[in-house]
Amino acid sequence: MIPFKKYFIHKLFEAKEGDRIGIQHLYSYNKPELYSMNYKTFKKFIEYLEQNGNKIDPSNSSVSEKVDGMALKVGNDELGNFFVQSSYSGKVYKSQDFLTTIKFPAAQQAFIDGFDKLREMIKPIIGNSPCVIQLEWLYSPNATKLEDRPGMVSFVVAGYESNKLGTWSTFVVLNVSCEALDSEKIKSKLVKLSNKEVKFMLPNVEAFKTIDLSREASEARTTIDKIENNQLTQQIEQLKGNRKRDAIQARRHLEKQLFDLILPVEKQMYEKIVSNLIRTEGILGDIEGYVIKAGNITFKANNPEFMKAKFEL
């Protein structure tokens, strides 16, 4: 049987574009052409920066700490039916359905074990209103003690203080989207559920210094204008669906041109952002990365040390 942390790395490498519920990277060292922010979203992000003085600061953006756990969504669908969703499962409405949607035993057991408990905790808060709560889940039974760091445990790479975790689970609340309900009140009620067994935490970074991205945004604008002038994205769209060999080769060539232009700019911007945010201590221990919400665009900027360490497992 493969170790629990190896399972998540395995799933990361075999994933295909669009099949994860996790938050997009601004730039990823692993398969950057697949996991980095897509061109359409990056273009919107640059437009947002230009409207806000090319800066990320507490007046126009929010920053949350990301933990090294399992991506999870819970809530009600449009009919009021409660669901739990893992990174790759789609919405699941009965705990036993995870027997077929998740293959790895340890992860499978976590979701089967968690389904009813999550419903019992969250359903009274949201009722039957359509709602999606995005969480990062640290499932304590799957934690590994770090022999060289007493009192610390790890789920994938980052180390956390075991006395700060729930004995069953710890949930970091990343986002709440409920049109008919007050999202901030829902977050507050979730936090109040915390006890020795389970903890809900808000990962907000309350104070961070302004990150000036003027130079990076200027270079991004030059790159975007070049892409638009060459109509790269339009040419790619026109070739999608065409299964002729020549068309496929032409599309791949154009996509490579697009990646070659945009990825260096995204990497440069990612490095500037993460170098300005990294601190020495997080809410639970090591800092795995940050989730940044700029307007209606949400992305993550992971600590490069931990991002690279995952690929060495």
Beta strands, then each sheet from edge to edge (+ up, - down):
strand 1: 55-56
strand 2: 61-66
strand 3: 70-76
strand 4: 82-86
strand 5: 90-92
strand 6: 131-139
strand 7: 144-145
strand 8: 152-154
strand 9: 159-161
strand 10: 169-177
strand 11: 198-201
strand 12: 211-212
strand 13: 289-294
strand 14: 297-302
sheet 1: 1+ 12-
sheet 2: 2+ 13- 14+
sheet 3: 5+ 4- 3+ 6- 10+ 11+
sheet 4: 7+ 8- 9+
end
